[in-house]
Amino acid sequence: MHLRVILPGLCLLTACASNEPQLYSRINEAYDFEVTHCDSFAMVTGIGRGEAPLRAAQDNAKQQGEALQGTHIVWLQEDHFDRDNQVRVIAVVYKCLL
């Protein structure tokens, strides 16, 4: 019985000690062939700077897609600007009803 209590607690502690934050996202990343049955309804652009600019740009685009109540996002383009350590991503947001 004690083992059942210790293992979940240990797993919780190790997840808290990881360096990368794991945030829940309500929008799923997909390939274009996975969303053929869905409605494409918006294009979003994400901008990222700093230590992990690609991840920041993708998170920015995902937030926009979530605000539009999209269910899936398909990445179209990724532009790196070395002089500013900046990344721009362009994606299509889909709404899948299934």
C-alpha positions as CSV (number, residue, x, y, z in Angstrom):
1,M,0.0,0.0,0.0
2,H,2.8,2.4,0.8
3,L,4.3,1.8,-2.6
4,R,1.1,3.0,-4.3
5,V,1.5,6.3,-2.4
6,I,5.3,6.7,-2.9
7,L,5.4,6.1,-6.7
8,P,3.0,8.8,-7.7
9,G,4.6,11.2,-5.3
10,L,8.1,10.4,-6.8
11,C,6.8,10.9,-10.3
12,L,5.3,14.2,-9.3
13,L,8.6,15.4,-7.9
14,T,10.7,14.4,-10.9
15,A,8.3,16.2,-13.3
16,C,8.6,19.3,-11.2
17,A,12.4,19.2,-11.4
18,S,12.5,19.1,-15.2
19,N,14.0,22.2,-16.9
20,E,11.4,22.6,-19.7
21,P,7.9,23.7,-18.8
22,Q,5.3,21.4,-20.1
23,L,2.2,23.5,-20.7
24,Y,-1.1,22.0,-21.8
25,S,-2.2,23.1,-25.3
26,R,-5.7,22.8,-26.5
27,I,-4.6,22.9,-30.1
28,N,-2.9,19.9,-31.8
29,E,0.0,20.0,-34.2
30,A,-0.8,18.1,-37.4
31,Y,0.4,17.4,-40.9
32,D,-1.8,18.5,-43.8
33,F,-2.9,15.0,-44.7
34,E,-4.3,14.6,-41.1
35,V,-6.7,17.5,-41.4
36,T,-8.3,16.8,-44.9
37,H,-11.7,16.4,-43.3
38,C,-11.5,19.6,-41.3
39,D,-12.3,23.2,-42.1
40,S,-9.3,25.6,-42.7
41,F,-10.3,28.9,-41.4
42,A,-7.4,31.1,-40.4
43,M,-3.7,31.8,-41.0
44,V,-1.6,32.8,-38.0
45,T,1.9,34.2,-37.6
46,G,4.0,33.7,-34.5
47,I,7.0,35.7,-33.5
48,G,9.7,34.4,-31.1
49,R,12.8,35.9,-29.6
50,G,15.2,35.0,-26.8
51,E,16.8,31.8,-25.8
52,A,14.4,29.4,-27.6
53,P,12.9,31.6,-30.4
54,L,11.4,28.8,-32.5
55,R,9.5,27.4,-29.5
56,A,8.3,30.9,-28.5
57,A,7.1,31.6,-32.1
58,Q,5.2,28.3,-32.2
59,D,3.7,28.9,-28.8
60,N,2.6,32.4,-29.9
61,A,1.0,31.0,-33.1
62,K,-0.7,28.3,-31.0
63,Q,-2.2,30.9,-28.6
64,Q,-3.6,32.7,-31.5
65,G,-5.1,29.5,-32.9
66,E,-6.6,28.6,-29.5
67,A,-8.1,32.1,-29.2
68,L,-9.8,31.4,-32.6
69,Q,-11.1,28.1,-31.1
70,G,-9.1,26.0,-33.6
71,T,-8.4,22.4,-32.9
72,H,-5.4,21.8,-35.1
73,I,-2.5,23.8,-36.5
74,V,-0.3,22.9,-39.5
75,W,3.1,24.7,-39.8
76,L,3.7,26.2,-43.3
77,Q,6.8,28.3,-43.0
78,E,9.7,29.1,-40.6
79,D,11.9,32.2,-41.1
80,H,15.0,32.8,-39.0
81,F,16.4,36.3,-38.7
82,D,20.0,35.9,-37.3
83,R,20.6,39.6,-36.7
84,D,17.8,39.8,-34.1
85,N,17.8,36.2,-32.9
86,Q,14.2,36.2,-34.0
87,V,12.0,33.5,-35.6
88,R,8.7,33.9,-37.4
89,V,6.4,30.9,-38.1
90,I,3.3,30.9,-40.4
91,A,0.6,28.3,-39.9
92,V,-2.9,27.4,-40.9
93,V,-5.5,26.8,-38.1
94,Y,-8.1,24.2,-38.7
95,K,-11.3,23.3,-36.9
96,C,-12.1,19.6,-36.8
97,L,-15.5,18.6,-35.6
98,L,-14.8,14.8,-35.2
